[in-house]
Amino acid sequence: MLKHKPVFKACFLLFLLLSVCFFSAFYYVHRTLKSHHVTLLDENILSKSSAVYNSLKNVLQGNDRGKIVSACEDIGNLLKVGIVITDAAGSVAYTSLNKNIPETFTEDNVLARLLSGGENTIFHDKLHRVSRISLPIAIPDVDIKLLVVISPFEHAHAAISAVSKKITVCLLILFAVSAAIGFIIIERILSPVAEITGIARNFLRGDFTMRADISSRNGTKELAKAVNTMGNRLQAQQQIISDSEKRLTAIINNMNDAIMVVDLQERILLINNTAMTFFGIAEITPGRDYLWERIRNETLQILVKQTMKTNTGFTTEIEYASPKKKLLQTQFSLLQKDNNTIGILIVFHDITDLRKLENTRKEFVANVSHELRTPLTSIRGYVETLLENYAAGGGHTYNSLKVIMKHTQRLDNLIKDILELSKLETNELKMELHELNIYECIEDILPTYKEHCEEKKQSFRLHISQNLPTVESNEYLLRQLLTNLLDNAIKYTHESGDIRLSISPAEETIQIEVSDTGIGIPHEHIPRIFERFYRIDPARSREMGGTGLGLSIVKHIVNLHNGAIKLKSTVGKGSTFTVILPQKQEKPSAAFDGK
């Protein structure tokens, strides 16, 4: 019956409650009987002592010892009491002890203790099963002081004990019956609940096959229905989750990119087939194998620790040399739960072939540009010579030569920009960075651009903050940046327009701002404006001699300085390019050597 823990607990609590109730009732009845017993004894001894006193009063006045002794015996036998009379000195004068009084009570020491009690005092001696009362006697000219009446209560005590035993037996029987009935009721009510509890625990363990019996009529039918409904829904939900997990696992395992998840202790929690094949891992135990045990790459380990330390995801490139050298674009993303990081998702994308192809393309562009520049230089030299010879005569030949010279110059500028961009992309411009005074850097280029502005009747305004700090840069790169921005501003600004160059410090950076009042850039073109060869209006750009590479060169120079560039533009009102360069360049971390 007590096979279920909830039933056992309920029965145990019922047993405790019944025990407290019945023991309290037993204690109360016992105390009540005891109090009633004492009251009866008090009433009995008082009535007998009064009868004894009234019967002996006349005899005691006659002071006849023989009559006193005879009267004490008669009265004692009649009332079944013992009588002790003391003289004025406190000694026993007359004694008549009934046969019902225990023999030990006749001993001198017992009588002495009896006489030592006070007057008008009732005393119940449990040891000898007697009650006694002491009454003072005040009879003139009689040497009598105290009358002590002793009454045994053996029969009264036996009767009270019998009643007490009967009540105790009744209470015990009632206790047993109540407990049995309570246990049966609890078992009938709670057994289905305990069974449903067991089913719910199976649900927690992922076993949704068990169902509760809904045929019960003890009040748990609705609960059983609710649990069964919950089990059906959980089973359906588990199937959905299982199917989704299988699909996700299939997708992850069939991806071309290597995917891995590690926890904060760098244990591998998930790895797809591509990653196992790529890193040569034959077998792995998720949650037990560590990343550094399976993949021997110091850079990867440093980057994982850096991600945990900074709690920030990022993308970089690392080299993996086993079994052959590969370049991996690696993305580190945080896995979070309740805003707490619980792991790191690492995605490896093999860009070895892509980088080779890109390098081949760059080399091809650079080589072609070099090869074109040599004949172009010769063509330009001959055209310049012909122009000098035909300058005086003018005419159609002279104009044709000027057109050839114009496009030769444009082609030369294009090749120059392509070579410049190629160097930036292939990191051939690894020039030393040093503390640079911007004032000195712009001294050489300002006169030229002021002259260009005067030719187009444009105003050129320069604003450089006083006490401008130095910037860690390269003079050649910084001049290239300013030259391309100013060329772009002057080229696309109408006559009488306004060109403004502003340089100022901002926290730990230098802010360079080039603004114009030119034609502006439509909003939809701004995201692509720094792409190579991108033109808003190709025909107009060709007319103005633009190569479409100037802003791309600016973007690469800014990136080399770990800076940022912003653009604000309104069509018809002009554009503002803002370049932000750090005053100090951070030393490259060893973790990013592969990038």
N, C-alpha and C positions, 0 to 999 in steps of 0.2 A: 504493500500500500504506500510505503514511503520511498518509492523508487525514484521519485523526482525531487530535486533539491528544493524548489519552491514549496511543494507539499510538506516536506520535512520541516522547513523553516516555519511554515504556518502552524503545523501541529506542535512544534516546540514552543512557539509563542502562546498557543492556546493552553498548553500544559502549564506554562508559567503563570498565565492569567488565572486559570482555574485554581492552581496551587495557592496563589496569593489570596484569592477570594475565599476558598474553603478554609485555609489556615486562619484567615482573619475571622471568619465565622466561628471556627472552633475556639479560637482565643476568646472571642466575645462571649460565647455560651459558657465556656469554662469560668471566666471571670464572673459572669452573672450568677451561675450556680454557686460559686464559692461565696459570693456576697450574700446570696439568699441563705446559704447554709449558716453563715456567721450570724445573720439576723435572727434566724430561727433559734440558734443556740443562745443568743443574748436574751431573746424573749423567754426561752425555756428556763434559763438559770434565774432570771429575774422573778418569774412567777413562783418557782420553787423556793427561792430564798425568801420571798415575802411570806409564803405559807409557813416555812420553818420558823421565821422570826415571830409571827403572830401566834403560832402554836406554843413556842417556848417562853414567851414573854411572861405569862402568869407563873409558869413553873420556876423561872429564874428569879422572880420576885420573892418566892418562898425560900430560896437559897438552901433547898434541901438537895444534897448531893445525890442521894439515891433516886429521888424522883427525877432529877435533871438527867441522870444517866439513862434511866428507863425511858424517859420521854424522848431523848435523843435517838435511842435505838428504835423505838416505835415509829417515830416520824421518819427516820432514815430508811427503815424497811418499807414504810408506806410509800414514800416519795422516791425511793431508790436513789438516795443521795447520801453523801458523807457529811458529817457535821464536826467541826472543830471549834472549841470555845477557849479563848485565852483569858488569863487574868489581867489585872492592871499592870503587872510587870512585863507582860508580853509572853509569858510561858503558857504552855498548853495546860488548860484546866480540865477539859472534858473532850473526849474523842469518841466518835462513833462512825466508823468507816464501813460502808456497805460492801458486801461481797462482790459487787460489780466493779468496784474500784481496784485497779491493778495493785498487786502486792508490793511492788516497788515503791508505791506511793506512800506506804506506811513507814518508810525509812526516815530516820531523824533529819538527815540533811535535806530530804525533800520537803518535809514539814517546815523545816527552818526557812527554806526558800519561799514556801507558801506564805508563811507568816510575815516575811519581809516585804511583801507587797503593800501597797497603800490601801487606804480605806475607800469603800465604794468603787472598787476596781474590778472589772470583769476580765478574766484571763482564760484563754483557751490553750490548753497544753496538748499540742499535736503528738508529742512523744508518748504520753500516757493516755491519750484519747479522753481527756476530761476537761470540764469547764469549772471554774470556781469564781466566787464572788465574796468579797470581804465587806461586812456590815458592822458599823460601830454600835455598841450596846450602851445605852445611857439609862441605867436603873439605879435609883438612889439606894445607898447602903448595901450595894451588891458589888463584890470585887470581880466584876466581869467587864472586859474591855471590847472584845472583838468576836464576832460570829462569822465563821467561814463555812460556806456551803459548797460542797463538791459534787458535781453531777457528771457521770460518764456519758459520752455521746457516741459510743461505738456503733449502736444501731442506727442512729441518725446519719453518721458518716458512711456506713455501709449502704444505706438507702440512696444517699446522694451520689456515691461512687457508682452504684448500679445505673442510676439515671444518666450519669455522665458517660458511662460506657455505651449505653444504648444510643445516646445522641451522637457519640463519636462514630459508632458503627454506621448509623444512618447517614452521617455526613460523608464517610468514606464511600459508602455505596453510591450516594448521590454524586460524589466526585468522579467515581469510576464510570458511572452511567453517562454523566455529562461529557467526560473526556472521550468516551467511545463514540457517542453520538456526534460530538464536535469533529473528531477525526474522520468519521465517515462522511460528514457533510463537506469538510475541507477537501477530502480526497476526491469526492464527486465533482466539486466545483473547480479545484485547481489542477487536477490531472490533465484536462484538456488544455488548460492555459500553459502548463508545463510542456505538454507535447508541442503546442504552437511555438513556445519559446525555443524548443530544440530545432524546430523547422526554421525559425528565423536565424538561429546560429548557423545552420547549414547554408542559408542564403548568404550570410556574411563570408563563409568560406568558399562561396562560388558554386555550391551545389543547389540547383533550383529544381531538382526532380521531385522532391517530396511535396506532398499536399496534405492539408489538415482535413479531418473528418467534419463534414458540415451537417451530419445527422444528429448531433448532440442537441439536447433540449434543456441544458442547464445554463443557458444564457450566453454561451460562447459561439453560437452559430454565426452571428454577424462578424465576430472577430475572425473566425475561421475563413469566412468568405473573403474578408478584407485581406488576410494573409495569402490566400490562394491567388487572389487578383494581383497582389503585389508580386508574388512569385512568377506569375505568367508574364507580367510586364518586365520584370527584371531579367527573365530568361530571354525574352524577345530583345531587350536592350543589349544583353550580353552577346547575343548572336550578331546584332548590328555592329557592336564594337569589335567582335572577333572578325567579322567580314571586313570591316574598315581597316583593322590592323593587318590582316592578310594582304589587302590591296596596297596599303602603305608600304608594307615590307617588300612586296613584289616590285613596287615602283622604285623604292630605295635601292634594292639589290640589282635592278636593271638599269640604273642611271650610269651614265658614262663618267660622271664625277665621283671621286672617292669621298665618302661621308663617314664621319666619326663623331661620337659623343663621349666626352669624358666628364667625370664628376670633379668636385673640388679637391679630391685626393689624387687626381690624375689617373683614376681607374677607368678603363674603357667600358662604357655601358652599352654602346651600340656601334657596329661597324658593318658596312655593306660589302657585298662580294667584290665590287670594284676595288675598294680600299684593301681588302685582304689579298687580292691578286697583285695590286700595284706594289704593296709593301712586302710581298712574299710571306704572308702569314697563312700558315696551313690550318691552324685551329686556335680558337680563343674561347676563354670562359668569361662572359660579360660580368662585370662587377668585381672580378678578382684579379685579372691581368692588368698591369700598369702600362701606361703609354710608353714610358722610357724603356720598359723591358722588350716591347715588341717593335718599336721604331727607333732606331739609333740615329737620331738627328739632333744635334745640340741646339741648332737654331729654332727648331720646332718646340723643344722643351722650354727654351727661354721665352718664346712668344706666348706659350700657354701660361706660364707663370706671370708674364706681364699682363695678360688679359685678366687673370684673377686679381692681380694687385690693383689695376686701374679700374676694374669693373666696367670696361668699355670694349666694345667690339671694333674690329678694323679689318682691312684687307691689305695684304702685302704679298711679296714674292719670295720664295725660298728655293734653294737648290737641294735636290736629293740625288745622291751619287750612287745609289745601289739599285739594281746591278749596273745601270749606266746612268750617266748624268742627265737629269731632267730639271726643268724649270717649272715650278708649281705656283700658280696663283692661289693663295690660301686665304680663306675668309674665316674669321673668328667671330662667332655670334654668341651672345649670352642666352642661356636658358633660365628663365625666372619663374618663380611661383610665389604669389603674394608679395611681389616686389623684392623677393630674396633670390639671389643667384644660386641655382642648384647644379649647374653644369655649363659646359661649353660645347657648342656645335662647331665642328671644323669641317670645312668643305675644301677639297683639293681639286683644282682644275689644271690639267696638264696643258701648258701653253708653250711647250718646247718647240714644236713644229711651227706654231703661230709666230713665236719670236724669231725663229730662223727665217721664216718667210718675210716677216716685217723687216728684219735686218737686211735680207737680200734686196727687198724693194728700196730701202734707204740707200744701200750701196749702189744700186742701179741708178737711182735718181742722182746721187752725188757724182757717179762716174759719167753719166750722160751730160750732166751740167758742166763738168770739167771739160769734156770733149767738145761741147758746143761753144764753150767760152773762147777756146783758141781760134777757131775760124771766125767767130764773131768779132774778136779783137782785130783780126786782119781786115774784115769787111769794114769795120768802123774806121780804121786808119785810112783805107783807100777812099771811102766816102768823104772823109774830112778833107783829103787832098783834092778830090774833084770839086768839092764845094768851094775851096779856096780859088781854084782855077776858073770856075764859072760864076764867082761872086759878082764880078763887075758886069758881065753880060746879062745875068738874069735869065729869063725865058723859061721855056718848058723843062729843059734839062735841069736847070737849077732847082726848080720847084720839085721835080721828081727826086732829085738827090736829097732835098730837105725831108721829104716824106720817108725815104729810105733811112735817113739818119734818125728820124724820130722813132721809127719802129725798131731800128737797131738799138737805140738807147733803151726803149721799153723792154726789148728782149734781154738786153744786158742787165737791166734792173731785176727782171724776173729770174734770171739765172743766179744773180747775186743773192736774191732773197731765198731761192731754193737751196743754195749752198749753205746759207746762214741757218735756215731751218733744219737742214740735214745735220749740221754740226750740233745744233741744240738737241735734236732728237737722239742722236747717237752718243751724246755726252762727250763729244770731241773737244768742247770748249771747257775743259776742266782747268779753268784759270784760278789762280790763287785769289781768295777773298781777303781784303784788308780794310782797315779803317779808312773810310773815304769821306772827304769833305765835299758835300754836294755843290757848294759855291764854286769850287774849282772845276767841278765836272761840267757845269752848264755855261761857264765863261766862254768856251770855244764855240758852242752851238747857238748861243743866243743871237749874236750879230747876224748869222745866216738866216735865222727864222724871222728876225725883225725885218730883214730885207725882203724875204718872201712875202710877208704881210703887207709891206709898203707897195710891192708890185701889184697886189690885188686890192689895194686901198683898204686893207683891214687894220684894225687897231690891235696891238699886242700888249697885254698887261701881264706883269710879273709880280707875284707876291710871295716873298720868302720870309718866314718868321725869323726874328732875331734869335741869337743863341741857338741856332739849329744844331742838334747833336750830329755826330758822325754816324754813318751807317756802314755795316760790314757788307761790302759788295765788291764788284769789279767795275772799274771805270768804263771798260769797253761795253759790257753788258748794260750798264745803267744808261750810257749814251744811246745805245741801240733802242732801249725802251723809250726814252724821251723823244728820240728822232722819229720813231714810228708813230707815236701818239700825236706829236705836233704835225707831222706830214699829213696824217689822216684828218686832223682838225682843219688845217688850212685848205686841203684839197676839196673838202665837202662843205665849205662855208662860202657863201656868196660874197661879192665885193661889198665893201663897207661893213663887213661883219666884224664880230668881236671874238678874239682868241685870248684865253686866260690860262696862265700856268701858275699853280699855287702849290707851295711845299711847306708843310708844317708838321711838328711833332704831335703824336697822339699816344699817350701812355708810353709803352716801350717800342713804339713803331714810328716809322716815317710815312706820312700820307702825302702822295703826289696826286694832284688833281688837274686834269686838262679838260677845259670846257670850251664850247664854241656855240655860236648862234646859227649853225648851218641847217642843212635840210632835215636832220634828225633821222632816227631809225624806227620803223614801225615795230610795235610791240611783239608781233609774232616772229620777227626775225632776230630778236635779241638773244634767245637761247643758242643760236647757231652762229652768231657773229664772229666768234673766235675760231671757227673751223677754217682750215686752209682752203684757199680758192673759193670761199663762199662770198658771193656778191648779191646785194639786194637787187640792183639793176645792172646786169652784166654789160649792157650796151653803154650806159653812162660811165661805168667804171673803166671800160676800155678807152672811152673818149678822154677821161681824166688821167689815164696812164696808170691806173691802179693794178697791182698784181694779185690782190686777194690774199696776200701772205703776211702783211704788216701786223695785223692784230693777232694772228696766230703766233708770230714771233714774240710779240709782247707777252702773250699768255705763257709761252714756254719760259721766258726769262723770269716772269713772276713766280712760276712754279719752282724754278731753280733756286730762288731766294726763300722758298717756303712762305710766300706771301699770298695776297689775295687781290683780285681785281673786280670792281663793280662798275655797272653801267646804268645810267639813267638817261633816258632820251624821250623827247617829244617831237613828233613829226612837225616840221615847219618852225620849231623853236630852238632846236639844237640838242647837243649831247654833252654828257659829262662822264669822263672816265676817271675812276678813283682807284689808285694803286696803293696798297698798304704793304710796306716792307718792314720786317723786323730789324731793329737796330743791331741786334746780335744774332748770329746764326748758331743754332744748336748743333753740337757735334753729333755726327751720325752714330746711332746705336749699333752694337755688334749684331743685335737681333735682326737688323734690316739689311745685312750685307747682301742678301740674295735678291734684294729688290732692284 
